[in-house]
Amino acid sequence: MFQGSSALSLDAKGRLTVPARHRDALLLQGEGRLTLTRHPDGCLLMFPRQVWEVHRERIAALPISARPWQRIFLGSAVDVEMDSAGRILVAPELRQVAALDKQVMLMGMGSHFELWDAAALAVHDKAAIEGGMPESLANFSF
């Protein structure tokens, strides 16, 4: 289970270094093979490859009425591998659709990660807080 956030920088080539605390688990789980794809919230999703393969099969099996969403998730998916320094290359097309510049946030979301432009995540989080707690969390407590 991946959790927590990491403030990272994309280098001039569009690479990011996966934090050491996640790197070992990703290497054990799938030899550092990952898949990146779009998310409609404006971020990218980053999956260990074997986790993505389960989602990919479910998405591919959706009815024709879901074709636009198949294009978003499957049509944007890019397989990447961590290099020996723990870096991955984020494809220019994906950097563009997620408006990733230099400062990004990698958010552990359980089985996968979200990759956000740092400023966009701050705006998204502020709007979520101002919108109030959703009904699905009304009875949630720590």
Disulfide bonds with the S-S distance in Angstrom:
none
